[in-house]
Amino acid sequence: MIDRRALVERHNVELSGADVRSPLSVGNGEFCFTADVTGLQTFPDQYRVAGRGGEPDGTLLGTQAQWGWHSMPGADRHSLDDVLVSYDTPSGAVPYVDMSGMVGIDGDDVDSETERWLRANPHRLDLGRIGLEFLDASGRPQPVALSDLRNVHQVLDLWRGILRSRFEVRGDLVEVRTVCHPEHDLLAVSVRSSALSQGRLAIRMAFPYGSELWHSAADWDRPEAHRTTVERADHGWRITRLLDTARYDVAVGLLPDTTLEQTAPHELRVTSRSQRLDLVLGFAGSTPPGAGLSTAPPNEVSFDDVRTAAQEHWPRFWSTGGAVQLSRSVDERAPELERRVVLSQYLTAVNCAGSLPPQETGLVCNSWRGRFHLEMHWWHAAHFALWGRPELIERSLSWYQVAAETGRITAKRQGYAGVRWPKQVGPDARESPSSIGPFLIWQQPHPIYLAELLYRATPERRILETYAGLVADTAEFMVSFATHTPRGFELGPPLIPAQESYVEMRDRLTNPTFELAYWQWGLDVAQQWRQRLGLPPEPRWHDVARGLVPPHVRDGVYTAIDAEPYTVRTDHPSMLCGLGFVPSTPLIDPATMRATLDDVLGGWDWDSTWGWDYPVMAMCAARLGKPELAVSALAMDAGKNLFLPNGHNWQTPSLPLYLPGNGGLLAAVALMAGGWDGAPDTAAPGFPSDGRWVVESEGLVRSP
């Protein structure tokens, strides 16, 4: 038996000074609050995110919820019909939601107002900034710099789910406790300092307008564009926020010796006459309803109540599901790998376990304006099932049932059957104009894979009956998208593979190695679902799966695509996904894939890779019987494989956290430690058996 508390607590995040790249979060999957070294959002300008051209346009200190979305006026003036472009395909002309400009990690370059609006809306909101405010003797705000803090000590207690912060500022000792309710969108804060009763310290709340910028979820320069109203409520206050058609409420619970005053149109100050200030904030959206106020209004919940709920939830979270312990290993890479695993479990539970597929920066800050990418959903969520927490994957998988109608319309417009899943969307599942997104296809089998993982973790007929339609609709599009030629069934054109380096040849690109293998495996799994339900096999699914053209081989290795330039050595080495991410299929020859892995490791532009590429290499190496290479891939010293003190996978100054890297790490470690179908019958078959590794695991679900 693994001592799970000891495993978790040895990786508590402990800071003795401000690390502006590593803010710490508390949350529950639906709601998240990210704090600086004070335990609140006191210094947002120091925790900045670089935007287009290197200029900061956002902060890492966000307050976000799954329901918190906003759109600028203009929905009645902009339509996807205005950006459709016809592409030649083997079956005739097909319209795609293309765009005239370019897209990139640092922003868009578009001339069309319609394209810009459709890409930027809806965008996720920063619901409010809650920070400390330092006052002079007359009660006016007094400037304090981050460098003025002394004797800083901050601990994220993973076992209890509470953030404890302590520091001194200008002679005053300040202690802050920050915690989120595990079931409701409630944030609880407790500040203790003699500076409170002496009028030198307060809490400041501020509320912004929505932002269309690339990374920012807040626009502080348009106070006239939104409204903040404040009214008394039982034992507290209620704040109503109106931003165009969006509305949300913030209920404020305060102790009797605490005062709230509105100091500006969108700013409030909370002060206390004692040395303790407790604040409970309940956030709720009007459309769709938020998840807190109706069942647990803050005026009936104290800080201690929220802390108790968290202290009951998080030990239960850590004590159930999967665990991997590496502390008895002597390999020097083991402690860091164990740290990454534990912190990734926490971060994905806080950011990726909600009712919507998450954005790539979760609920911390906005990437791509807060919109989520369905090709990344597997990387965010698959590990929940593999780590024995299937209920967390089912929350967001259920969203596909809602989004299916939009995907059905897309498929029908293009002349295909079933449901075509988009790439970059908001909660309404509407596509975004792009020269890349509408042409990706590797997100298409994801719902089949995720449903299969859910069933493996919970092999109940309820799962089959709930998601059988989703699996079938997904497979129907896959079958109709494949084109029969004298060579066999082919994919594309047009398309862009997971390795997006081929964007300029999307109109003629065909048969990427990864997508061919994924298509075959996905259709085979869809047939298995029919069998489990007592239904006969679907002949068309079988014909396409067995009739796909083989992936292209050149110089003894798989190429990314089957036309010149065959393989560009930038971005994702996506060929490796064909055996690793995708389980074994008849299409992929292990010997050729082994040579392909060696070829990639022999030379690739690592600066252009992404955080989930290292788990891709690890899963490929493990399935090929190369466990040392698997560990080396996870531990590779590369810029995009950096994990910060808070556990986040850093990518670039404009993408300072990347949760697909965390989720991919967990999926790879689950496969390496828990095994896979057809793996050697040994403990931890994906780790070296050289005596340097002692891998203890519990509660993992075997990978396909």
N, C-alpha and C positions, 0 to 999 in steps of 0.2 A: 504494500500500500504506500502510495506517495503521500508524504506530508504536504498536502496542498497549500496549507497556510504558509508554511516555511518557503515553499517554492515561489509563491506569489510575493510574499513580503520582502524577500531578498532582492526583488526588483522594483520596490517602491522608488518613485522618482524623487530624488532629494537634491535640492539646489541651495547653494550658499551665496548665490548672486544672480543677477538677472541674466538669462540667456534669451536674447530677443528672438532667436529662431525656435525656441522650445517653450511656448506657452503651454499651460496645462488645462485640461478640460474635465468637466463633470457633465454627465448627461445620461440618457436612457434609450437612445436610438431614435426617438421622436423629437427630442429637444436637447440642445447642447449649449453650454455656456463655457467660453474659453477665457481664461484669466491670465494676467501678467503676474509678476513676482509678488504683487501685493495681495493676490487672491481675488482681485476684482479687475476691472478694465480701466485702470487709472492712467496708464501711459500708452494709449493706442498709437500715437505717432512714432513711438520707438519700435513697436512691433509691426513694421510696415511690410507690405507685399509690393514688389516691383511690378509695374505694369508695362505697357508697351513703351519701348524705347528706354527702359530702365527707370522711368519715372514712377514713384509710388502712387498707386491708385486704390489702395485698400489696406486693411489691417487684419492681422491674425486674431484679433480679440473680438470675436463675433458672438452674437446671441441669435441662434437660428432654430427653426422648427420645420418639420416636414410640411406643415400646412402654410408656412409663411411665404407667400408669393405675391408679386405685384406686376402689373402691366401698365405701361405708359398709355395715354390716350392714342387712339389710332387703329384699334382693332377693326373698325368699320371701313377703313381705307386700304387695308393691306390683306392680300389673299395669296395662298399658295398657287392659285391658278395663274397669277401674274408672273410667276418665276419658273414655270414649267419649260423645259427644253427637251426636244425630241432627240432620241438616240437610236441609231440603227442597231438592231439585234438580229440574231438568226431567225427569229419569228416575226420580224417586222419592226416598225417604229414604236418606241416606248417612251412615254414622258417621264422625266426625272426632275426633281426639285433642285435644280442646279443653281449656281450663282455666278455672276460675272466677275466678281473680285476674287481675292485670295483669303485664306484663313490660316491662322497659325497660333502658336502657343501665346504669343505676345499681343494678339488682337486681330481684328479683321481689317481688310482694305477693300471696301466696297463703295461703288458709286450709286447704287440703287437704294433709295430710301425704303422701299418695300423689303428688300433683302435685309437691310440693317435692322428694321423693326422686327421682322419675323425671327431673326436670330437672337435678338436681345430681349424678347418678351415671350412668356412671362420670365421674370428673374426673381431669384430668391432674396428675401428681405433680411436685413439686420434689424431685429426686433427692438433693440434698445441697448444703450451703453450704460453700464452700472459701474461706477468707479468711486474712489475716494476723492474727496475735495478738502484741501488744506486751507484754513482761514486765518486771517490776522485778527488782532484784538477787536477790530470793529466789525468783524463778520464778513469781510470782503475776501474773495478768493486770493490765495497767496501762491505765487509760482513755486513749484517744487520740481526738481529734476530727478530723473531716475538715479543719477549719480549721487543724489543727496541721501539715499537710503543707506543705512548702516546695519551691520550684524544681521544680514538677511538669512533666514532659514525657512525653506518651503519644502513641504513633503506632500506628495500625492499618495495617499494611503489606499492602495489598490484593493486590499482585502475588505475595507469598510466603505470605500467609495467616497471619501471625503478629502478635500484639499485644505491643508493647514498651512498658514503663512504667518511669519513673524518678522518684524523689522523695527528699526528705530529711525525716526526722522526728526531732526532738530531737537533732540533730547527726549522725544516722546516715544514710548514703546507702544507698538500697535500689533494686535493679534487678530487674525481674520480666519474664520471657518467658512468654507463654501461647499455646498452640497446640493444635489439635484434629487428630486423624488424619483424613484424607479418606475412609477406607473403613471404619474401625472406631470404636466408641464409646469412644475413648481420649482423655483430656485429659492434656496434659503441661505441667508448670509448672517453671520454673527460677528460683530466687530467689538473688540474690547480695548479700551485705552482711556487713560485719564484725560487725554486731549478732547474726548467727546464732551464730557461734562463741563470742561473749561472753554468750550466753544471754538476750539482750534481744529476740529475734525468733523466732517460730515460725509454723507453719501450723496453723490450727484447722479441723477438719472437723466439721460438725454435720448431723444428719439429722432431718427433721420427720415428723409424721403428715400424712395427706392432709387437704385442706380443701374444704368445700362452699361457702366464701365466693365471692362474685362474681368477684373478681380473684385472690385468693390461691391458690397451689398448695401452701401449707405451713401447718400448724397446729403451733405450738411449745408449746401449752399443754396437751397431752395425752400426756405421756411414758409413762403407764401403758398407752396403747392400742396401742403397737407395740413391736417388739423390734429391738435392734441387737446382734449378736454379732460378736466379733472373734477370729480365730485365725491362727496363723502359717502361712505358705506359703513355697514356695521363693523366696528373695530378696525376700520381702515379706510381705504380709498379705492376708487375705480377710475382708471385712465382709459379713455376711448381714443383709438387712433383711426383716422380716416385718410386714406391715400388713394384718390381717384375711386375706383370701384372696390378697392381692398379695404377691409376693416379688421381690426383685432382689438382685444381688450387686455388690459393688464390690471389685475386686482392686487392691491397692496395691503398686506397685513402688517400691522405695527403694534409694538408694546404701548401701554398707556402713557409712558413718559417720553414718547417719541413724537416729533412734529414733522409734517410734510408741507412744503410751500412751493408754489410755482414761481420760479425766478425768471423765466423767459417763455416765449410761446411753446417751446418744445423741451424745456428743461425744468427739473424739479430738484429740490434739496431736501434731504432727510436728516434731521438732527435729533440728538438725545440729550436729556438732562442728567442722565446717569453715565456710568463708565461702560455701559453695554448698549449696543444698538443691534437689535434683531430685526431682520427684514425678510419677509416671505413674499415672493412675487409669483403670481399665477398668470400664465399667458394662454390666450385662447383666440383662435381665429373664427371668423363668422362663416367663411365659405372656403373649404369645408369646416365643420365644427372642430374646434381645438379639443384637446384631451385633458383638461384639468379642472376647469372651474365648476362644471356641473356636478362633479362628485366630490371635489375636495377644495372648496374655496379657501384662499389663504387666511381669511379672517377667522376661520375655525381650525387652522393648522399652525402650529408653532414651529420655530426652528428645530426644537428638540424632536418634534414629531417627524419632520422630514429626515433629520439625521438618523432617527431610529429606523425608519423605513429603509433607508439606504444601508444601514448596518445589518439589517436582516436580509436584504436582497443580495448584496455582493458576495458575502460568504456562501450563500446558496448557489450563486452563479459559478463561483470558483470550485465548489465542492461537487458539482454535477458536470456532465459532459466530459470532454476529453482533457487529458493532461499529459505533458511530455516533460520528463526531468532528465537533465544531462549533467547534474552536479558531480556524479561519480566518474565522469569521463576525465581523462588526462590530456586529451587533445586541447591545445591552447585556444581553439576556436569555439569550444563548447560553451563557456560562460556567456559570451556575447550572443551566440545563437539562442541560448535559453532566454536571455533578456529580451531579444527581439520577439520571440514567440509569446512570452507572457504579456509584454506591452501591446503587441498586435492584437491579442485577444481582447484586451480592454478597449483599445481604440476602435476596433471594428464593432464591438458591442455598443459603444457610445454613438458612433457615427453611421454605421451601416446596417443596423438591425431594425430599421423603421418600416413604415408602411409604403414607402416609395423606394425604388432603386436610388442609391445615393449618388451625389455628385462626387467627383474624384477627390475633392478636398472635404468631403463629408459635410458636417454642420459647423465647421470651423470658420471657413471663409469661402468666398465665391471663386470657383474656377469655371471658365466658360459661362459666366453670369449665373452660376448656380444650377444650370441645366444638367441633367444626368445623361450619361452615355451608356446605351444598352449593351454595347460590345464589352464594356467593363463590368457589367453586372455580375458575371460569373466570378470575376476576381474579387469583387466585394463580398459575395454571399456564399459561394460554393462551400467554403471551409466550415460554415456553421453546421451543415449536415455532417461533414466528415469528422468534426469535433463533437458530435453527439448532441448538438443543440438545434435540432430540425425546426423547432418552433420559430427560431429567429430567421431562418431562410423563408419560411412560409409567409411571413408578414409581407415581404416585398414581392414574392412570387404571385401572390393573389392580385397584385396590381395588373398583371398581364390580362386577367379576365376582364378588367375594366377597359384596358387599352386595346383589346382585340378588335373592336369595331372600327377604330381608326386605321389599324393595320389591314383590316379587310377591305376598307375603301381604297387604300393605297394599292393593294394587290389587284383589285378589280380595275382600277384606273389604268394599270399597266398591262392588263390582259392575263393576269395570273390567277390561280386558285388559292384558296386558303388565306392566311394572314401573313403579310410582310412586316417584320418588325423594323422600326426605324432605328436611327443611331442617336442623334442628339435631340432630346425632348424635354419638356416640362411635364407636369402632372397630367395634362390633357393629351399627351402622346402625339401632339402635332409635330410633324417633321420640321427641321430647320433647313433653309437653303444653304447649300454647301457644294463645293467642288469635290468633296471627299465623302461626307457622311451618307448621302443617299445611295452611294455606289458600293458601300461596304456590305458584305453578306455574312461575315463570320459571326455576327450576333444572332443570325437566324436560328441555328440549332440550340442556342443557349437555353431556351425554356425547356427543351427536351432533356438536356443534361441536368439542369437544376431540378426538374421534376423527378428524374431518375435518382438523383442523390437524395432527395426528400423521401422517396419510396424506400431506398436502401436503409435509410436511418429509421423510417417508420413504415414497415411493410404491412400496411393496412389497406383494406379495400376502399376505405374512405378516400385515401390519397388517390387511388386509381380513378375512382368515379369523379372526384373533384377536378382533376387535371387531365383526364383523357381527352376532352375536347381541345384543350390547349395544345397537347401533344399532336393530335391529329391535324389541327389547322396549321400548325407549324410545318408538319411533314408535307401537307398538301402543297404549300407554296414551294418547298424545296423540290418536289417532284416536277411541278409545272415550270420552275425556273430552269431546270436542266434541259438542255437541247440535245435531241438525238441527231447524230451525224454518222457518217460511215466509220469513224473511229470509235464511236461509243457515245455515251452521254457526256456532254461538256458543260462547263460553267462559264457564262459570259460569252461575248462582251455585251454591255459594258460592265465593268466592276473594278473595284480597288481592293486588293487583299489586305490582310491585317497589317502587313508591312506597307505603309502608306507612301513609300518612296516613289510609287509608279503613278502618281496622280495625273501626270500629263499624258499618259497613254491609256486612260480609263476606257476610251471608246473602242479599243482594240485588244484589251487584255483578257486572257483566258486561263483557266485551269491552274490556279495557285495550289501548290502542294498541300498546304494546311487545310484549305477549304475543301479540297477533294476528299481527304481522309475524314474530315469532320462531317461532310455530307453523308458519306457511307455509314459511319458509325451512328449518326443521328437517326437515319432511316431504319437501321437495324434495331435500334432501341425502340423506336416507335412501333415496329412490328412486335417486339416483345410485350409492349403494353397491350396490344390487341390480344395477344395470346393469354396474358394474365386475366383479361376480362372475358375470356371465352369466345372471342371473335375470330373469324377466319383471317388468314393473312391477306394483306392488300397487295395484289399482284403488281400494280404499278410501282409501289414502293420497292418491292423486291427487284423489279427490272432495272430501275434506275440505280439502286444501291450496287447491284452486281455488275451493271453495265457501264459504270463510270470509267472514263479514260484513265490510264495510270499516270501518276505524277511524272514529270519530266526529269530525266537523269542526264547529267553532263559531267564528264570526267570522273564518273563514279560516285557523284554526290547529287542529292536532290537540289533542284533549283527552286527559287521562290515561285516563278511563273514558267510557262512553257513557250515563251517567245523572247526575243532579244529585248533587253539585255540579260535575261534569265535570272540573274541575282545581282542586286545592288547591295553592297555591304554596309548599309546604314539602316537606322531605325531597328525594328524588331527582326531578329533572325527567325521569322515565322515558320520556316520549313520544319524547325524542330518541334513545333506544336503538333505536327502530324503523328508523332509517337512520343507521348509524355503527357501533355495536356489531353490529347485524344488517346484513348486506350488502343491496344493493338487492333489493327484491321487488316484484311487481306490485301489492301492497296499498298501498304507500306512494308518494305523489306527491311528487317532489323539491321542487316549488315550494311546496307546502303545508308540507313539513317545513322549508324555508328560512324561511318566515314564522314557523313554530313556534320555531325557534332564535332568531330575532330577538326574539320575544315573551318567551322565557325570559330572554335576556340583558337585556331591558329592565326586568326587575324580578322577583326571586325572593328568598326568605328564605335567604340564603347561609349564615347561621349554622346552619341545620337540615340543610344538605347533608352529604355524606360525601366522603371523599377520592377515590373513583372517579368522582364526578360530573364532575370536571374533564376527565379523559380521555374521558368520554362526550361532553361538548360538543366536545372537540377532534376526535374521530373523526367526529362528525356534521358539523362544519364542514368537515373535510377532504374528505369524500365529496361535499359540496355545492359544492365549488369555492371555499371561503372559507379559504385557508391562513392569512391573517393572524389571523382569528378562532380558528383552531385553535391557533396559538401563544399567542395571548392567553389562551385558556382554560387551557392548561397553566401559564401564568405568572401567573394571576389572583391578586391580593393578597386572599386570603380565609383565614379562620381554619382551615378544614379542609384548605386546600391548602398548609399549612406543612410544610417538610421540614427536620428538625433537623440539627445538625452531623454526627450519625452516619448521616444519610440516611433515617431513619424518618419516616413521614408522621404527624405529630401530629394528634389530633382534639380531645380534651378531657382534663382532668385525670384522668378515669376511663378514658380510652382513649388512652394516651400514645403508642401506635404502632399503625399500621393498614396491614398489608401489602397488602390489596387496592388501596390507593392507589399503592403502588410497582409492583405488577404491572400495574395499569391504565395507569400512565404508560408502562411499557415496551411494552405492546400498542399504545398510541396512537402512540408514536414509531416503532415498527416499521411501522405502516400509513403514517404520514406520510413516512417516509424510504424505505421499501421498496416502497410502492405497493400497489395492490389490483386485483383483476380489474375491468377497465373503466376504470382510472384513466388520466389523460392520460399519453402516452408521453414523459414528461420525468423527469429525475432528481429525487428527493424531491418528488413532486407535492403532498404535504401541507404543505410549507413555502413561504413567500413567495419569489417570484422577483424581488425588488426590489433585488438586489445586496447586501443586508445579510446574507444567509444563504449560507454555503458548507457544505453538508451532505455529508460523506463517509461512506459506509457500505459495509460488507462483510458477506457471509454472512447477510443477512436473507432470510426466506421471504415471498413475496408473500402478502398477506392475501386472503381470499375477497372 
